[in-house]
Structures are given as C-alpha cells and as structure tokens.
Amino acid sequence: MRVDAQPGAISVTNPPAEATRTLERVHVDLPPGGPARIQRQPATGQVFSDSELTRMAHDTAAIARQVLDATRSRRPTASRPHAITIDIELKRVAKGWPALADGRQLPARLIYKQVRPLSRPPLLPPWELGDIRVPDEILAWAEKLVVWQCIGGGLNLRAHILHIAGAAPLLLPSERRFVARVETAFSGPLLAGQGLPAKGQRLDHWQLPLPRLSANGGLDLNLAPGQHGVRLQIDGQGRWGLRRDGLAVAEGAARCVTVTKVASNSEWLRRLLDRPR
C-alpha cells in the first residue's frame, strides 16, 4: 500500500498553488502471517501513526479483495483478473464531525470517501486479439502477440504467446512471455493409446497447468489437464518429445516459424528502427 497524505483540509491530489505543507509518503507491506512493514519516505512529515497505517493496510486489503471478487464474478473465465490496483480517498475527522441534528457526537475516526479500481490502458487493442482473452493485468503489459508454429514428425503445434513489456503482476521479473493459447494435433501412429483427441485440441491459458517456457524459446506443456500424464516438450529448434507418466513415447523434429500477429505502436517503431539499413 502506498499512502500520500496531507495534513489539514487541503486536497492531496489537487492542492492549491499556494499550499506549502509537506506531503507524507509511506509504503506499507503486509507479508502473510507477519507484522506490517512501514517505510516512510525521507524528508516528509508524519500525518498517520504506525498503528493507523497498519489498520489502513488491513482495511485496504479487505476492500481490494471485495473489488477483485466482484470484478472476477462479471468476467468470463479467460479474462478474470488475478490482481487489482485500487485508489482510495480517505480522511481523518475530529470528534463531533459532522454536527448531527440530534446532538449526538461521533468519535474521531478515519472515513473512506471514495474507492475506485485503477487500470493501466492496454498496449494492444483487445479487439485485435480476435477471440483470445487474457486477464487485464497481462494485457496491460503485453506489447505483441506472436504465433509460434511447429510442423514435422507428426506434430502440428501453434502457440499463441504474448510478449511482455514490463513486470506484469502475475509473472516473475525474468518471465517476459505469457502463453495465451496452445493448439496441437498429432498424425500417424503417435495417437494410439496416448489419450489425446484424435482431431487435435485447443487449450487456453486457464486450461494449461503451468506451461513452462525455456530460455531457448521452447515449451513444456501438459496436454491432458487433470491427468498430469501427457507432456509435450519442444525446444527452440523444434526438437520435440512426448512423454506419458514420465516415460518417452514419441519424439521428432519440426520446422518452426514465428509470426507476429499484433504489435503495439512502440514495438512496431522499435522493429522499424532495428531493420538493417
């Protein structure tokens, strides 16, 4: 949680030009099962106590979970977000505010005036992705969609992969690709007894149990969700192997090509500048 606070009845987001009071800036982390970690930015004043900040962090986490749950309930499975950023406006009021007609006095307290989700505009127009759907926090950081197609040795693979421009919340900093969809089809005797659909299959990201992308551009995929027994491993050069219950059952070599389907404006300009002159 990041807190920007201003003492007095001065707007934090739009202070008047003549305002000279120091803004307090604080970062609060709530590690699972541990105490709050509070980091105050040097050279700023103090508006809230540590106990107030801790209470605010717990309240904010609870509010964020409610907003996230409500957002997820309205979305199709493929585009349900797993993380959310919210903006909360609150103020600390003195005892007796506001003045009530019946004479009762309310205690001094923090009141939450406004809660709204904040979303980063996507770099790629969603309608240009066709029927591919991904969570907002992935789409917001994706700079291009490529299709990696490998054909050969009885395998036909199409992997739809989003390349990430920044540190998306769902991904580790070292991961810059997100597998949005995988389409596979096998031909010949490879199908016999392997439990794979005879006409091939399409698996979207939410149906793929943790696909792994190797440093050389390859993929490690579970092709039988729920069974955890049929895996396809293919490296960046197209050498692939099919394993069932950990045992190799087929292997081959495929020719692979990568086609960029959609690119952001910045990615398009980068590719243009990188062209040989």
Residue pairs with C-beta under 8 A, 6 or more apart in sequence:
1 27
1 28
1 29
1 30
1 56
1 57
1 60
1 61
2 25
2 26
2 27
2 28
3 24
3 25
3 26
3 27
3 28
3 48
3 53
3 56
4 12
4 23
4 24
4 25
5 12
5 23
5 24
5 25
5 26
5 47
5 48
6 12
6 15
6 19
6 21
6 23
6 24
6 47
7 21
7 24
7 45
7 47
8 21
10 16
10 19
10 21
12 23
12 89
13 89
21 45
22 44
22 45
23 44
23 45
24 40
24 41
24 44
24 45
24 46
24 47
24 48
25 40
25 41
25 44
26 38
26 39
26 40
26 41
26 48
26 53
27 38
27 39
27 41
28 36
28 37
28 38
28 39
28 53
28 54
28 56
28 57
29 36
29 37
29 39
30 36
30 37
30 57
30 58
30 61
31 37
35 54
36 50
36 53
36 54
36 57
38 50
38 53
38 54
40 46
48 56
48 92
52 92
52 110
55 110
56 90
56 110
59 112
60 86
60 88
63 86
63 88
63 112
63 115
64 84
64 86
67 84
67 86
67 115
67 117
68 81
68 83
68 84
71 80
71 81
71 84
71 117
72 80
72 81
75 81
76 133
77 206
78 133
78 134
78 204
78 205
78 206
79 133
79 134
79 135
79 136
80 135
80 206
81 135
81 136
81 137
82 135
82 137
82 169
82 170
83 137
83 169
83 170
84 117
84 137
85 117
85 118
85 119
86 115
86 116
86 117
86 118
87 114
87 115
87 116
87 117
87 118
88 112
88 114
88 115
89 112
89 113
89 114
89 115
90 110
90 111
90 112
90 113
91 110
91 111
91 113
92 108
92 109
92 110
93 108
93 109
93 110
93 111
94 108
95 105
95 106
95 107
95 108
96 105
96 106
97 106
98 106
100 106
119 136
119 140
120 140
120 141
121 140
122 136
122 139
122 140
122 142
123 140
123 141
123 142
123 143
123 165
123 264
123 265
123 266
123 267
124 139
124 142
124 143
124 144
124 145
124 262
124 263
124 264
125 262
126 139
128 262
129 145
129 262
132 145
132 160
132 180
132 181
132 204
133 204
134 142
134 162
134 178
134 180
134 205
135 170
137 168
137 169
137 170
138 162
138 164
138 168
138 170
138 171
138 178
139 162
140 168
141 164
141 165
141 166
141 167
141 168
142 162
142 163
142 164
142 165
142 168
142 178
142 264
143 163
143 164
143 165
143 263
143 264
143 266
143 267
144 162
144 163
144 260
144 262
144 263
144 264
144 267
145 160
145 161
145 162
145 163
145 180
145 260
145 261
145 262
145 263
146 160
146 161
146 163
146 258
146 259
146 260
146 261
147 158
147 159
147 160
147 161
147 258
147 259
147 261
148 157
148 158
148 159
148 161
148 217
148 256
148 257
148 258
149 156
149 157
149 158
149 159
149 256
149 257
149 258
149 259
150 156
150 157
150 234
150 238
150 240
150 254
150 255
150 256
151 157
151 254
151 255
152 238
152 252
152 253
152 254
152 255
153 240
153 251
153 252
153 253
153 254
154 186
154 187
154 188
154 190
154 250
154 252
155 184
155 185
155 186
155 190
155 232
155 234
155 240
155 252
155 254
156 184
156 185
156 186
156 187
156 200
157 182
157 183
157 184
157 232
157 234
157 240
157 254
158 182
158 183
158 184
159 179
159 181
159 182
159 183
159 219
160 179
160 180
160 181
160 182
160 261
161 177
161 178
161 179
161 180
161 213
162 177
162 178
162 180
163 176
163 177
163 267
164 171
164 175
164 176
164 177
164 178
165 264
165 266
165 267
167 173
168 178
170 178
171 178
175 213
177 213
178 205
179 205
179 208
179 211
179 213
179 219
180 204
180 205
181 202
181 203
181 204
181 205
182 202
182 203
182 208
182 211
182 219
182 221
183 200
183 201
183 202
183 203
184 196
184 200
184 201
184 203
184 221
184 223
184 232
185 199
185 200
185 201
186 194
186 196
186 200
186 242
190 242
190 249
190 250
191 198
194 230
194 242
194 244
194 249
194 250
195 224
195 227
195 229
195 230
195 244
196 223
196 224
196 230
201 223
203 221
203 223
203 225
205 211
207 225
208 221
208 222
208 225
209 222
209 225
209 228
210 222
211 219
211 220
211 221
211 222
212 219
212 220
213 219
213 220
214 220
214 235
214 236
216 235
216 236
216 237
217 235
217 236
218 233
218 234
218 235
218 236
219 232
219 233
219 234
220 231
220 232
220 233
221 231
221 232
221 233
222 228
222 230
222 231
223 230
223 231
223 232
224 230
229 244
229 245
230 242
230 243
230 244
231 242
231 243
231 244
232 240
232 241
232 242
233 240
233 241
233 243
234 240
234 241
234 254
236 256
237 256
238 253
238 254
238 255
238 256
239 251
239 252
239 253
239 254
240 251
240 252
240 253
240 254
241 248
241 250
241 251
242 248
242 249
242 250
242 251
243 249
263 271
